[in-house]
């Protein structure tokens, strides 16, 4: 490190694009962890809210271990996303046309042949209108809805830039990079 502090010379700059798939859909455990991190909620509060959203018909069964949907439900994605963007109009520009929906199948995707007894937690066609549910209920529904929307969008592309230099040290040249 001392050698790099007084070093001067040419830098190498490399930029590349890295594809990033959308995150998996929510199981009860991944939803509880995300809500704890994002909202500071304990798992019992999240479970209570999720159950109430399910009871009101706004989201799927909340006590699931699965992060996948059955392939048989791919046709539901368009109508569900339409309901989501009706309630969250700021996201309407992101909603792909029905023919452009991306459906990722297989164990690395969101849709599988058999997701287990209960599939991932997702929004349903019935969406809560503003003020029809409590603030925390809406925050939870919105989190689940945005996850579902992301699952049907193209991969994200991140620009990664690496700046490096070869620096002479008493032990020979060493590469320093950020």
C-alpha positions in Angstrom: 0.0 0.0 0.0 2.9 2.4 0.8 4.2 1.8 -2.8 0.9 2.9 -4.3 0.7 6.0 -2.2 3.6 7.7 -4.0 3.0 5.9 -7.3 2.3 7.8 -10.5 1.8 6.4 -14.0 -0.7 5.1 -16.5 -4.1 3.7 -15.4 -6.0 1.0 -17.2 -9.8 1.6 -17.5 -12.0 -1.3 -18.4 -15.8 -1.0 -18.8 -18.2 -3.9 -19.3 -21.9 -4.5 -19.1 -23.2 -7.1 -16.7 -26.6 -8.6 -17.0 -28.7 -9.0 -13.8 -31.8 -11.2 -13.7 -34.8 -10.0 -11.6 -34.8 -11.3 -8.1 -36.9 -14.4 -7.2 -40.5 -13.9 -6.1 -41.3 -14.0 -2.3 -41.8 -16.9 0.0 -42.9 -16.2 3.5 -39.3 -16.2 4.8 -37.9 -14.0 2.1 -40.8 -11.6 2.4 -40.3 -11.4 6.2 -36.6 -10.7 5.7 -37.2 -8.0 3.1 -39.8 -6.3 5.3 -37.6 -6.4 8.3 -34.7 -4.8 6.4 -36.9 -2.3 4.5 -39.6 -1.4 7.0 -38.2 -2.6 10.3 -41.1 -5.0 10.8 -40.9 -8.1 12.9 -41.9 -11.4 11.1 -45.1 -11.7 13.0 -46.3 -8.2 11.8 -45.4 -9.1 8.2 -47.2 -12.5 8.5 -50.3 -10.8 9.9 -50.4 -8.2 7.1 -49.8 -10.8 4.4 -52.6 -13.0 5.8 -55.0 -10.1 5.9 -54.2 -9.2 2.3 -54.8 -12.8 1.3 -58.1 -12.9 3.2 -59.2 -9.7 1.4 -58.3 -11.3 -2.0 -55.4 -9.0 -2.8 -52.5 -11.5 -2.7 -51.9 -15.2 -2.9 -51.5 -17.6 0.0 -48.8 -16.2 2.3 -47.6 -19.2 4.2 -45.5 -20.7 1.4 -41.9 -21.9 1.1 -41.9 -21.5 -2.7 -40.4 -18.7 -4.7 -41.9 -20.0 -8.0 -45.2 -19.9 -9.9 -46.7 -22.8 -11.8 -46.1 -22.7 -15.6 -49.9 -23.0 -16.0 -50.3 -19.4 -14.6 -48.2 -17.6 -17.2 -51.4 -16.3 -18.8 -52.4 -14.5 -15.6 -49.4 -12.2 -15.7 -50.8 -9.7 -18.1 -54.1 -9.1 -16.3 -52.4 -9.0 -12.9 -49.8 -6.4 -14.1 -52.7 -4.3 -15.6 -54.3 -4.3 -12.2 -51.0 -3.4 -10.5 -50.3 -0.5 -12.8 -53.9 0.8 -12.4 -53.2 1.2 -8.7 -49.5 2.3 -9.2 -49.8 4.5 -12.3 -46.2 5.6 -11.9 -45.1 2.2 -13.0 -47.4 2.0 -16.1 -44.5 2.9 -18.4 -42.7 -0.2 -17.3 -45.5 -2.6 -17.9 -44.7 -4.6 -21.1 -47.3 -5.2 -23.7 -48.8 -8.7 -23.4 -46.8 -10.0 -26.4 -43.6 -8.6 -24.8 -44.0 -10.2 -21.3 -40.9 -12.1 -20.4 -41.7 -15.5 -18.8 -38.7 -17.2 -17.3 -39.2 -20.9 -17.0 -37.2 -23.6 -15.2 -35.5 -23.7 -11.9 -33.5 -20.5 -12.6 -36.7 -18.7 -13.7 -39.9 -17.7 -12.0 -42.2 -20.4 -13.5 -41.7 -24.1 -12.9 -43.8 -27.2 -13.6 -44.4 -27.9 -9.9 -43.8 -25.1 -7.4 -45.1 -27.2 -4.5 -48.4 -27.1 -2.7 -48.5 -23.3 -2.6 -46.7 -21.0 -5.1 -44.8 -17.8 -4.4 -46.5 -14.8 -2.8 -47.8 -12.6 -5.7 -50.5 -10.0 -6.2 -53.9 -11.1 -7.6 -56.1 -9.4 -10.2 -58.0 -7.7 -7.5 -55.8 -4.8 -6.3 -56.4 -2.5 -3.3 -57.6 1.0 -4.1 -56.0 3.9 -2.2 -57.4 4.1 1.3 -59.1 0.7 1.1 -56.4 -0.9 3.3 -54.1 0.4 6.0 -50.8 2.1 5.2 -48.7 -1.0 6.2 -51.0 -3.3 4.2 -50.5 -1.1 1.1 -46.7 -1.0 1.6 -46.6 -4.8 1.7 -48.9 -5.2 -1.3 -46.8 -2.7 -3.2 -43.6 -4.5 -2.4 -45.1 -7.8 -3.6 -46.6 -6.1 -6.7 -43.3 -4.5 -7.7 -41.5 -7.9 -7.3 -44.0 -9.5 -9.6 -43.6 -6.7 -12.2 -39.8 -7.0 -12.1 -40.1 -10.8 -12.7 -41.7 -10.0 -16.1 -39.2 -7.3 -17.3 -35.9 -7.8 -19.2 -32.7 -8.4 -17.3 -31.1 -5.3 -15.8 -27.8 -4.2 -17.3 -25.2 -2.7 -15.0 -22.2 -0.8 -16.2 -19.1 -2.0 -14.4 -15.9 0.0 -14.6 -12.5 -1.1 -13.3 -9.6 1.2 -12.9 -6.3 -0.5 -12.3 -2.6 0.2 -12.2 0.6 -1.9 -12.1 2.7 -0.6 -9.2 6.3 -1.5 -8.5 6.8 -2.9 -5.0 9.8 -4.4 -3.2 8.2 -7.8 -3.9 7.7 -7.1 -7.6 4.9 -5.4 -9.6 1.4 -5.6 -8.0 -1.9 -4.8 -9.5 -4.1 -2.3 -7.7 -7.7 -2.0 -8.8 -11.0 -0.3 -7.9 
